[in-house]
Amino acid sequence: MTAVFLIFVFGFAAAFLVTGDREFSETENRSLAQKPEFSWEAVKSGKFTSGLESYISDQLFAKDRLVTLKTDIDRALGKSFLNRVFLIDEGGLRYIQQYKENRAQIEQNILCLKEFAEGIGIPADLMLIPNASAFYLDKLPAGADCDDQRESIEYVRSLVGDSIGFYPMTAPLSEDPQKYYYRTDHHWTYYGAKAAVESYLGSSIGGELRHAEEGFYGTLYSKAPSVFAKADDFIYADSVQAEQVEWVNEGRISGSILDESFLSRKDKYASFFGGNFGQIRIKTGCPGEKLLVLKDSYANAAMQFLMQHYSEITMIDLRYYHMQEKSVSELCREYGVDRVLMLYNMDFINEDRNFVWLE
């Protein structure tokens, strides 16, 4: 036992010194702490020691494998709730994100959306997307601390009033949750986004499918990685080309909503637009109205279908658009927008605090 203990202590220390530092973790999808610069001021203030602690924690030898091992040991011991994620057996290992209703935040966010809709003078719709937990409550462990999103969505219905067209996607997405949500990620799949957009537009959408060559392990998997988790199949529409896609604040222009460089990375969902940005404008090359979409990341996958029905789409993400130049209402007037679509998932409405930027 002493020999094993010494091997672990000195073996990991030697491996830590020999292996190079990593700048980014694909598993955690974040930048890792780097070696802090030494100075007496940093030592006195405590910044050096805290930075060193973060550095050693992030650069620990075989950290990803050790975290995976811990998850599977916890599951073997009967634990099914790790890092706000429930792990259930439903056609294989499936990750379900915990949901705890915050009615005060919901009320504030819906009030911001209503006041915005009443002030712009054009039609505004709210497409509200339930997360997977809404359809798997009966599959969670007995006594699981998770609220029912279907009740939250009905509460939102009571708040929106007549100023906003309300399109809850509970019914369309309840038809096949296994197909409509990823096993390892909190987003909806190609099929889920397609079913919701078809329900909103009242018409079917055609087109060919394309598959990423490698499997997709999402953000929920990163919270509790397991060797028993099966990769998701990442599918997207063949018609992702546009006349012009402009990332306004970044000064970048492309002819596609897809950033194919992400197809070979772990975070394949970021293939849509390369992630989330404050303002993106799409000239689709199709006939139709001009649409402005207030959105979270769920809208990114929906764009491959919506862009077939509108001539221009402006996407505004309030997490990154804080009235840099003009308010969203002013943008609606400047761009000649015909309709506004507020496309959000229920967890986002429940937690986000950036809706105040609409005022």
BELKAQUI-V673419 format. One line per field, one symbol per residue. psi: psi as a letter, one per 30 degrees, with the letter a starting at -180 (. if undefined). Layout:
psi->???
This chain:
psi->eeeeeeeeefeeeeeeeeklkkfkjeefhlklklkkkkleeeeeffeeeeeeeeeeeegkkheeeeeeeeeeeeefggkgjkhgkkjljihlkkkkkkkjkieeeeeeeeeeeeeeefffglkkkjjkkklfffggeffllkgkikljfeeeeeeeefeeaffkkkikgeeeffeieeffkleglfllleeeeeeeeeeefgllkalllkkkellkjaeeeffikkffkkkljjkllfigllekkkjeffhkklglfkjffffgleiffffjggaklekkkkjfgllalkkkjklafefeffefeeffgkekkkkkjfffjhheelleeeeeeefhkfkkkjjlleeeefekggffff.
